[in-house]
Amino acid sequence: MQTITVTHCKVQYGNEYRRFLYENTQYLPLLAQIKRLFGFSDPEDVILKYKDEDGDMVTISSDEELVFAIGLFTGSVLRLMVINNHRQTQKCRGTGEHAPHQKNGDFWRDRWHQKLLANPELLSKKINKLTEKKDQIRNRLDWIQQKGPHPRFPNRANHLEMKLKRIESFLSDLQNLSSQNPSSDPSHCPSFTESPTNPSMTPLHPEDLAEKFAQSKDLREQHLKALSDIHIELQLLKIQIQQARLQGKAGTPRNEVHQRILKLKEEIGQARERHQQKKAELQAFDQSVRAMRQLQAQRKEQKQQQKV
């Protein structure tokens, strides 16, 4: 009878890792499975590499080379690295989208600017923080000019000047973004008029504010309870993984243990995604409550001015 080779593979592409059992010794099916797991298209040129016993990165491009790598890591995990230097698009982290190919720094800076434009409150906080930091560095430079350089740090002034230029450049970019924003008033923020977690919170009339605050307290407790439940679920899944590993040491078949662990890790990934989603909903909800409080404070000030 022909024996079936089962290899435990751990594949890395960037900051993403995938584990699976490969019941074959052919290179092309393995390459197709890895492309499918990481979302590559078929025409994309993907290279598989592994680190040998000498610490060198060895390329796999044929069945013979794959068989040799499997034999080299018999009884352990075959760790592979995916390299794709010729792709025309760059995959966005955390999404399945593909962005036009451009320099990595420019691409992520543009995404960060889009996030700031969508959140005027965060943009304002960043500008204030950078302004304070710029003032602190200028004060330190003035102090060095008055007292003279420290004998142990004669180049401190040069480093501070370079840091000041970077901060001023970044601050200038953020101020340009702020001028592009139609309004920094919280009432123009989408979460002010409509909360993703509770669309019924509009319209916000003065007589409804007390009732809305009471409802928001209950809703926030529900969000916190959901986050706590997911956290407990993650802890239980991690305990089950530890138990499965102990069963493997006690004599349970290795393939059965690996399949059980892979299934548990998939459940952990799904739970973490739900945790991130709930956390984002809670942040959006808190932002809408802050907007209501600002509206309430503005109306109190208006009433006081009318009385005066």
N, C-alpha and C positions, 0 to 999 in steps of 0.2 A: 504494500500500500504506500502511496505517495504521501509524505508528511507535509503539512501546511505550516509555513513559517509565519509566525505572528510577531510583529515588531512593534514595540511601543515607541511612537514618534512624538517628539516635542518640537514644534516648528515656530520660529520667531520671524516676524516681519515688522521692523521698527520697534514700537513699544507694545505690540500685540503678540500674544502667544496662543497656540492651539495644540491640544493633545488628542491623539487618536491611535487606534490599533490598526496596523496595516498588514493584511493577510495576503501578502504577495511579495515577489522579489523583482518585479518589472518596474522600470523607471517611468515610462510614460503615464501609466495609470496613477502612480504616486504624484507626478507633476500635475495631472488634471485634478486630482482630489485637493491638492494644496491651492491651486488657482481658484477652485470653487469655494473653499473655506474662506479665503481672504478677499474674494470678490474681484479677482482679476478677469479680464476678458481673454478669450482663447488666443488672439493674435499676439498678446503681450509676451515679450521676451523675458522669461523668468529663469534665474539661475539658482540652483541649490548648492549649498556648501555646508561642510561640517569641519570641526576641529579635531585633528588626529592626536595621537599620543605625544607627538613632538610639539604640539601647540600651533601647527600650521593649518590654514584654511584650505581644505581640499574640495574641488568642484566635483559634483556628480552630474553626469550627462549621458549615462548609458546603463544598461542592465548589469554589466559586469562590475562597474564602479559601485552601483547600489548594493550588489551582493557582497562585495568586499567590505563596504561600510557596515552592513548588517552583521557580518561575521566579526568585524572589529568590536562592535558594541553588543555582542551576544550576552544576554543576562542583565543588561542595563538599558538605559534610555538612549535612543538615537536622536541626538539633538541636531536639528537642521536650521540653517539660516537662509531666508529668501532674500535675494538681491535682484533688483530690477532697475538697471541704469538707463534703459532705453525707452522708458514709457513716456508718452506724450502728455499725459495728464497726471496730476497729483491728487491722491485721495485725501479727503478731509478727515481729520481725526474725529471720532465720535459720530460720524454720519456716513451714509453710503454715497454721498455726492462726490463728483469729480470737479475740481477747479482747473481753470486754464493754467498751463505750465508757466511758472515764473519763479523768480528767486524766492527761496523759502522765507527769508525775513520780510520781504515785501508782502508776500501772501498773507502771513499771519498778522502783520501790522494792519493790513486792510480789514481783516476780520475783526480785530480788536477795535478799530475805529467804527465799524458798523455796530458793534455791541454798545459802544459808548453813545453813538447817535440815538440808539433805541432806548437808552436809559439816561435821561438828562441829569437825574440826581447823582448817579455814579460819576458822570463826567464832571459835574461841579465839585464833587469830593476830590477827584484826582487833581483838578486844577488847584484847589486850595492847598492840598498836601504838597504838591510840587512848588507852589509859591512859598510856603513856609520853609521847605528845604532849601530853596534858592536863597532866601534871606539868611538862613543859618550859615550857609557856606560863605556868603559875602561878609557876614560878621566875623567869621574865622579868618578870612583873608585880611580884613582890616586890622584884626588883632595881630596877625603875623607881621604886617607892614609896620605897625607901631612898635612892637617888641623885638622884631628881628626873628630870623629863622632859628629853630631849635637845633642845637649842635648834633643831636642824634638823628634828626629828621630834616636835613637841609633842603630836600626836594618836596617837602609837604605842600608848599605854595603852588608848585607846578601841577601836582596831582589834583589839588582843589580847583585850580583854574580849568583843567580839562574836564573835571566832573561838572563844574558850573556850566560850561559850554554845552555838554550833553543834556543837562537838565533844562537849560534855556531853549534848546532846540526842540526837545520833547514838549515843553510847556507851550511853545509857539504853535506846534501842531494841534495840541488840544484846544488852544484858544481859537484857532481857525475852525475846528470842528464845532465849538460852541457858537461861533458866529453863523455857521451853516444851519444850526438847529433853529427851527421856527420859534420856539419859546422854551425857556427853562422853567416856566411856571409849572408846578406839580399838577395843576388842573388840566394841562394839556397832555399829560401822560396817559396812555390807554388804561392803565390800571386804576386811574382815578375815577373814571366813569364806569368801568366795567371790570370786575374781578374775574379771572379765568375760573376760579373755584366756586364763585357764586354770582352769576350774572344778574340775579334779582336784586343786587345792591344798588341799582340805579332806579330812579333819580334820587339824588341826595338832597332832601329838603330839610330845613332846620328842625321841624318837628319829628323827623324820622331818625335823627342822629343817635339819640339815646337808645332807641330800639335796635339800630344797626350795630352799635357798639356791643350790645348784649348778645346779638347773634354772632358777631365776629369772635367773641370770646369762646362761645360753644364750638364754632367751626375750627378755631385754632386748636382747641383741645382734641378735636377729632383728628386733625392732621398730626398732632404730636403722638397720639395713641397709635395711629397707623405707622408712623416712623418707628415707634418702640416695638410694635409687633414684627415689623420687617427685621429690625435689629436682632430680636430674639430668634427669629427664623434662621438668620445667618449663623448665629452662634450654634444652634442645633445642627445645622448642616455641617459645620466644621467639626463638631463632635462626632458625627456619623462618619466623616472621612477618617478621623483618627481611629475609630472603632474598626473600620474596614481595613486599615493598615495593620492593626493588631491581629485581625483575623488572618491576613496574609502571612504574618509571621508565625501564626499558630498552625498553619498547614492548609488553609483554604487555597484552591487553585488560583494561580497568579492571574490568568486571563479574567476570571470572574471578579477578582478584586479590582483589577484595572478598569473593567467596564463599570463596576459600581462607583468607583471614584470619579470616573469621567462624567457619569450621569449626575452625581452630586455636585460636581463643579459647574455643570451647565445650569443646575438649579440655583447655585450661588450667583452665577452671572445674571440670571433673570431677576433674582431678588435684589441685587445691587442696582439694576436698571430701574426697578420699581422704587427703590429707595431714593435714587437721584431724581426721579420724576416727582415723587411726593415732596422732596426737599425744595425743588424748584417751585412747585405749587404753593408751598408754605411761604417762600420768599415773596412771590407775587402777591399773595394774600396780605402779608405784613405791609407791603408797599402800599396797597390800596387803603389799609387802615391808617397808615401814616398820612396819606393824602386827606382822608376824612378828618383827622385831627387838625391838620393844617387849615382846612376849610372852617372847622369849628372855631379855631383861634382867630382867624381873619374876621369871622362874623361877630365874635365878641368884641374885637377891636372896633369894628364899624359901629356897633351899638353904643360903645362907650364914647366914641367921637360924636355920635348923633346926640347923646345926652349932654355932652359938654357944649 
